[in-house]
Amino acid sequence: MAHIDEVLGPDDDTVTFFQPRAMVYVTMLWVVAAVWITTLGLFTLLRLALGTPPTGADLVVYCELALIVPVVVAALILLAVWNRLGWLHSSMRGLDFAATGRRPVHIPWAGIGEVALRYRGPFTELIITPVDADFAEPGEGPGRPPRMRRRGDRVAYLVDVGLMSPAPEVLIAELHRRLPTKV
């Protein structure tokens, strides 16, 4: 009897998707900058409402903070996840993936019930729903448990793919090639 992971054919058609560090840094930079500059603006409005308007020197300090803090915070975030960015491998054996900072998961092609994308842009997520939870094989190693979404008795795995290279559209095309009825 054949094992579900047994492959008859070439094992050299693996397609790898990964998150480039530069893309992650730039995305974190604009997100942190947007939040930080909004916070500085609200702080300035609060000072005006309380009757202590900021001086010219205060405004210069705020501008300096608006330029420095996002760069430093984004760099610290990237250093924290340096070797643990998300990835996905599509091969003859199945789908191997890990979300950022999470342990990897392997699901054979026969064990995948459905795949779909959620959200748009850099925040796009891939939702992988196995036919049964027993098909998913979480890996060992450092990191937190895989990202999962539970609805009733169904489990789905989530992978952040918005910044992956090649793009999420290429990922969906690859999954459609392997699972034409489940994408």
C-alpha positions, 0 to 999 in steps of 0.5 A: 500500500502506498504512503500518502507522502510517496512520490512517483516522479521527479523531486526537483520541481520545488518552488520556494517563496520567501520574504526578502528582508529589505521589503520587510524593513521598508514595510515596517518603516512606513507602518511605524512612521505612520503610527509615530507621526500620527502620535506626534501630531495628536500629542501636539494637538493635546498640548495646544488644547491644554494651553501649552503650545509647543515652542519652535525648539519643541517642533524641531525635536518632534521633526527629529523624532519623526525621522529617527524613531521609525528607522530605529524601531523598524530596524529593531523589529527586523533584527528580532525576526532576522532568521525567522521570516515566513517562507513556503516550499511547494514540491512534489511531496506537498506544501511546507510553510512557516509564518514569521516566527513560527514553527514549520508545517508540512501538508501532503497534497492529498491532505489539502482541502482548500487554499485561499488568499485573504486581505490585499497588499503587504498584509495578504495571508494565505489560508491553508485548510487541510482535509483533516487535522491529522494531515498537518505535520508541525515541525520541531525547532525554535519558534511559536506554534504555527498560526492557526484559525479554528472554526468549529472542528475545522483547522486552517493554517495562516501564512503571511505572504503579502511580502513574499517573493515571487508575489502572492499572485505567482503563489496562487498560480503555483498552487492552482497548478498543483491543486486545480480544484481546491484554489 
